Every structure is written in structure tokens, then in C-alpha cells.
Amino acid sequence: MSSAHRQRVLIISQFYKPESCAAANRVSALAAAFASAGSDVTVLTGMPSFPQGKVEQAYRGRLFVTEYDGSIAVKRVWTFASPGGSAMERLLNWMSVATGMLLYVLFQRRAIDLVVVSSPPVTLTLPALAAAWRSRAHLIADIRDVFPEVAIGMGMWRKTGFMTHAVTALTDQLYRRAAFVVAVTEGARAEILQHGVPPSKVIVAPNGADAVESAREAALFVRGRHDFVITYVGNMGVAASLDTVLDAAKLLLDDPAFRFIMIGGGALERELRRRAQDEEITNVSFLGVLPRERAVRALGDCDVCIVPLRAGLTRSLPTKIFDAFSVGCAVIVAADGEARNFVQEAGGGVAVAPEDPAALAAAIRRLRSDPASLLEYRQNARRFLSKRYDRSAIMNELVAHVGMIGPAHAG
């Protein structure tokens, strides 16, 4: 592809490196795939603040920052962030980023051929539609969680509530304008189709895992000879039923061999730490937010990883399962639907009902008493992931599919 005809791609995302979260990892891989295909790629994002809820020191007080990730231009807009994690503070965070992005796309003069928006949050729909309209560019919607369905499933919104109707109207507009809508699971694709989107427009590009040199990282904990170590790695937010993990840990206090390692941050981290201290759940340790390589090393060193979801989240397939499988870590998934089916299909662990501490504690006891099955789960996990869910290959295939939509400025 000659430089005169390089496709100009704008990717709109709330998250990007160095933020350590599933969305940032997916968007980074997608941007790299477009760049490798010869496109001129710009990522429009916020100042790094996830999951601590604080803008990193180097970015504080700045309205706009331009930096480069290899050949990829990264444009960052002013971001409101607060460690409080309340619903209002999260909304202000989303609106601040969306407003900064909207001003950028309306006043920047550089033409765009393709706009890719990664959602949630759904507020990014506004700058994405504006960018596509201003440049008469094609639009791709990469939908990691389907709204309002996911909020309804968690019990946060009512089916007939104002937020449900408002967000449905906004997402329906995005789906109508998009050349392609990308879902991360077949279940999510089915939900998108229920919005009246033609099946030919909705494709599936699942999450995946990257190769991680975890063996070079120092161990995070010293294991006793009889210890059985259980980890949770990821965002400590409302979608994860982490009170269930603490409840299960309390049920296992009678055996000092069980150790729980909690890695990550988020809206509920302080509340969970306080509860563990107040209730003297002494077999649980919180290590905070760690670089991705360190967190993945912890997965490789532990005995089993827990993936607990709130009841009702049947369409979710957390990327923490992919991270665990990438280093051959067995998983206990406390969920129904996509996540349960994935772990069972892989043979990479066991499943229990969501929000059931007794069932979770019993599964942990069973795995400790059955090292042969645990070893089989670990081997199955790595084998399954390496064959079917390489993130770079998935993103390259998605970029190739996007190339089928023809020249820009067509609609």
C-alpha cells in the first residue's frame, strides 16, 4: 500500500496502554493489526486513570497529549477521574472523555477513512458518530458488552426505565450507521441481532490472549509446602461477585493451607479490603494493581484462578479466563452462560453456580484433594487457548474482514 493511499483509521476507546485492562489489551492489539496492514492509525483515548481512579502523574493538569506507540499516534483528552467509584463519578468520567473526544473530532482538520469505536462506555457513541459524519467515513462498532442488556442483567437498570430507553436509542443509531458491528461472543451477537441489525452486518471477533514472558518475572508470594493458592486477577467492579469469594474464604478458614491472593483494583477494592479486615478473613491478601506481566506470573504460580460473575451475566466471557489459560492455570468459574460453557468446552477447570460461596469453597477443596485432575485441567487450558484464541491472529482476521467494505467517503 503506497503512502499516498494509506487508509486513515481513527480508533476511539476509553482505555489504552499503559492501562492494564481487557479493553486496553484488545484495542492495542487491534491498533497494531491495522498498523501492520499498512494503515495510518490514530487512537483517541483518555488520560490513563484505570483502575485506580486517579490520572497518572505525568498527565495531570493537561488538556490534550499526543504521544506515539510505535507508528500509532495516541491522542489523549482531559479526563475527570476519582477513586471514589460512585455511579455519578463513573458517569462524569465517561462524559469528560466523550466531550473531549467530540471537540477533537469536530475541530481537527485531518480526513478519516475509517472510524472504529470500542464500547462500552456507550457515551463514546457520540464522538464516533460525529467523526464518521464529519469525514463521511466508514464506521465499525466493536461491542465488548451489549448495552442496555448487560446493565439489566446485573439488576442496575429496569427494562422499562429511562436509562434503558435512552441507551437503546443511542446504540440503535450506532448500529444503523455502522458498516459492521463486532461482537466478542455468539451470545452477544444474538443480543445485537435483537436490535434489528441485519445478520450480515454482525461478526464475531472473540477476545484472546497474548504471548507473555511471565517466567522472567519474580514470584509474588512465597508458597509453603502445603499451601493451596487461589487467585483473583482483574477489575474489582460490580460485574464480579467478589463478596462471594470472601464468603468462600471464610468457609475455608479452618484449614491454614488455603491462601487467597487478590490482584487488581476498581470501584469496590477499598470496600472489599475493609470487609476482609473487619471480619478477620485472614487467608485473603490484596496486592493491588500490578503490571500485566506480574499479574500473569501470579496466575502461573498459583494452583487455581477464580472467575466469579454476578448472577444474570450469562453473555459475559471475561478475558481473565484467557489470561489464566495462557499460562496453564486451571479456572473455577462461578457463572452461568458463556463463561461456564467456555471453561467446560476447554476442559480447563470446573464450574459452579454464581453467588454460591458454599459451592465455591467445596470446589476449591475438591481440586486440592485431586491433583491429577488439576494437572489435567492445566494442560487442557493451555492447549485449548493456543489452538483457537491467539489475539493477534483474531485481530488480523478482523482487519482483513473490515477491508471488504470498499473505499471510504461512500456513505
N, C-alpha and C positions, 0 to 999 in steps of 0.2 A: 504494500500500500504506500503510495508516494505521499510526501509530507503535504502536498497541495490538496490531497483528497482524504486526509485523515479524519475519521469520524470524531466529532467533538462530543464527548459524553460528560454529562453532569450527574453525579450521584448525590442524592440528598439523604442524609442519615443523621439521626440524633447522636449516634455513637461512632467513634472511630479510634484507632490506635492513638495513644497508648492505653485507652480504657480497656480493661480486661473483662469482657462480657461476650455473650454469644452473638449479639448483634454486631459488635465491632469486629469480631473474628470473621463473620460472614461477609460483611461489607468490604473488609480489607481484601479478602480472597476474591471477591467479585471485581473490585477495582483493579487488582493485579491481573486478573484474567482479561479484562478489557485492554489494559496496557500491553499485555503480551500479544494480543491480537492486532496491535498497531494503532489503537485508538488514542486520542488525546484526552486524558481523563482528569477531571476535576472533582474532588469530593467537597461538598458543602456540609459543614457539621458545626457542632457547638464546641465550646471550650471544655477540655477534659474535666469532668467532675464526678463521674460514676465509679464506684458506688458510694464513696464517702460523703457525697452531697456537698463537697467543697471544690471550688475551682482550683486547679493546681496553681502553685505559687507563681510560676513563670507566666501565667496567663491572666492573673488578677488585674482588674482595672483597665483591661484592654477591650476596645470595641470590636476590633477586627484584626485577625492574624492570618498571614499567608506563610505556609511552610511547604516542604516537599517530602514525600515518601517515595524515594527514587524518582521516577519520571512523573509521578502522580502529584498534582497540585492539590494541597489541602487548604481550604478556606474556612476559617473558624469565626463564628459570630459571638457577640457578647451573650453570656448565659447567666441567668439567675439560678443560684444553687443554694440549698440549705440542707444541713444534716438532719433537720427535724423529721423529714419524711412524711409529713401530713399530706392528705389528698390535695389541699389547697396549694401547698408548696410544690408538689409534683406538677400540678396544673400550671403554676407560674413558671416553672422550669420549662415545660413544653412550649408554652406560649412565648416566652422570651426568645427561645431558639427559632421558633417558626416565624416570629416577627422580624428578627434579624435576617433570616433567610429570604423572607418576602421582599424586604428592602433591597437586598443584594440582587435578586433576580430581576427586579423591576428597573434598577438603575444601571446595572452592568451592561456594557455595550457588545460584548462578545457573543456571537451567534452560537447556538447549541443545536446539534443534530438529534440528540437522544437524551431524555431525562429519565433517570431511574430513581424511584423513591422507595426507601426501606421503611416499612411501617410495622408495628407502632413506634412512636405515638401517632395517632391519626391526625394531629394538628399539622404534620408535615404535608398533608394533602394540599393545603393552601399554597405554600410556595411551589410545590411540584406542578400543580395546575397552572399557576401563574407563569412559571418558567416555560412550560410546554406551549402555552398560549402566546407568549411574547415572541418566541423564536419559531413558532409553528413546527415544533419538534415532535418526534415520536415520544411516547410516554410508556414506561414499564413500571408496574406496581409490584414490588417484592413484598409479599404479605407474610410476616412471620407469625403473627397472631391475628385471627379474624375478629374484628370488632363490628358490632357490639356483642357478638356471641360469647367471646371469652369472658367479658365482664358479667354477662348474665349468668354464665356457668359458675362463676365464683360467688354469685349472690350479691355483687356490688350494684348492679342496675336491675330495675324491673323491666320486663318485656314491653310494657306499655308506658314506660317513663319518658320524660322529656329528653334525657341524655341518649336513650336508645334511639328515639326518633331522629334526633339531630345528627348523631353519628352515622346512622343508617343513610340519611340523605347525603351526607358528605362522602361516605365511602362508595355509595352508588354512583355519584358523579365521577369519582376516580375510576371506577371500573368501566364506566361508559367511555371515558376519554382514553383509557389505556389500550395500546396495541396488544399487549399481553399482560395477564395477571399471573404472578408466580406464587404458588403455594408450597409450603415445606412438607406437607403430608397429604395423603389421599383424603383423609378426613377433613382437613382444612379446605381442600379443593371442593369437596361436596358442599361445605358451608358457603363457599363463594358462589357456587352454581345456584344456590337457593336465592341469591340476589338477582337472578335473571341474567347472569353473564353467559354468553354463548360458550358451550364446552370447548370449541376450537380456540378460544382465547385464554383458557386457563391451563397452565402447565405446572408440573411438579418438579421442583429442584430441591431435594432434601438437604438438610444440614449434613455435615460430615466432620471429619477430623483431619488435623494436620499432623505431619510427622514432627514429633517433639523429642529433642535430645534430653530427656528427663534424667538419664543416667549420670549426666555431668553435674547435676545439681546435688548439693549436700542434703542429707536426710534432715527432715524437720523435727523428728522425735526419736527418742531412744526407746527401743522396744525391749521389754522384759521377756524372759524366756517363755513365759506362759501367757503373755498378753495376746488379746484378740482385738485388733484395732479397726474401728468403724469410722468412716469419714463422711462428711457432707462438704461438698465444694460447690460454691455458686452464690447467686444473689439471695440474700435473706429478705425476701419480699413477701407480698401477700399470696402469691401463687403457690409457694412452697409451704407445706404444713409442717413447720419446724417445731411447733409445740408438741406434735406427735412424736418427734424424735426425742425431745426432752422427757416426755412421759415414758417412752420406752427405756430411756437411760435410767430413770428412777426405778423401773421394774427390774433392772439388772444390777442395782447397787449391791445386791447380796454377794456378787462374785467380783472380786477386785481385778480379775483378768480382763474384763471388758473396759475398753477405753474409747471414748468418742472424741474425734477431732473435727471441729467446725471451722471451715475456711471460707472467708468471704465477708461481705458487708452488705448494707442495704437498709431499707426503712425500718426493719424490725430487729436489727442487730442489737441495739442497746437494750431493748425490751427483753430479748432472749438472754443476754448476759445477766441482766438484773434478776430475771427469774431463776436462772441456774444458781446464782449466788444466794438469793433469798431462801430457796428451797433446799440448799446444800446438795445439789446434784453434782457431786464431786468427781464423777467419772467423765465429765464433759469439759473439754478445753477449747477456748476460742482463740484462733491465731490471727484473725483479722484478714484484710485483703492482702493477697500475695501476688507477685508476678506469675504469669501463666505457667512458665516453666517450673517454678517452685511448687505451684499447686498440683500440676500434673505429676511431679515427682512424688508428692504425698499420696496420690492415688495409686501409683505403682508400688509404694511401700506398705500400704495398708492391707488388711485382709478383705474388706468388702466396703463398697460405697453405697450410701443410701440416697435414693431419689424419691422424696415424698411430695406428692401433689395434693392440692385441695380436692375434696370430692366434687365432682361435676366437671372437672377439667379433663374431659375424655379425648379431646382433639390435640392435646399438647404432647410434643415429643422433645423433652429438654435436651439441649446439647451436652449437658453434663454426662449423659449416658454415653455419648460418642467419646468424650474425653476419657472416661473410665475404660471403655473398651479399647481405646488406642494403646493403653499400656497394660492390657490384660488384667484389668481389675473387674472382679465379679460385682454384680449390682443386685441390691434388693430394691425393687421398685414398688412403692406404696401408692398405687394408682390404678385406675381403670382405663380402658380405651387404648389409644395409640401407643403410649409408653409401655403398658403391660404387654401388648402384643409384640412390640419390637424386641423386648428383652426375652420373651418366651421363644420367639422365632429364632433368635440368635443362639439360644441355649446358653446365654451369658449370665444367668442368675435366676433369682426367684421373684415371684410377685405375691404381694399381699394386698388386702383391701386398704383403700385410702383412709386416713384418720382413724386408724385402729392400732393403738400403742401395744396392746397385748399380742396381736398378730405379728407386729414388727419385732417385738422382743423375742417371741417364740422362733421366728425365722432366723434371728441372729444366733440364738442358742443352737438351733439345728445345724447351721453352717459350721459353727465352731466344733461340733461333735462329729462332723462328716468331712474331714479334709480331702478325701478322694473326690467327692462331688464338687467341692470348692475349687480344686485344681482343674477339673474338667470345665467348669464354668469360665475360669480364667482363660484357658486355651481356646474355648469356643468364641469368647468375646473378641479376642484379637484377630482370630481367623475370619470371623464374620465381617468385621469392620474393614479390614484391609482389602477384602474382595469386592465390597459393594459400596463403601461410603468414603472414598477419598475426596476431600473437599475441593482440591484443585481440579480434579477431573470433572466434578459436578459443575463447578463454576465455568470451566472451559466449555462444557457442553451447553450450558445456558447461554453463554455469549455467542456460540455458533448458532443457536436457535434464534436469538434476537437478530442476528444478521439476515434472517429470512424476510424481514419486514420491508426491505426496499429502501430507496433514498428518503432522506428527511425532507421536511418542509412540504409534506404531501397532504397534511390534513390539519 
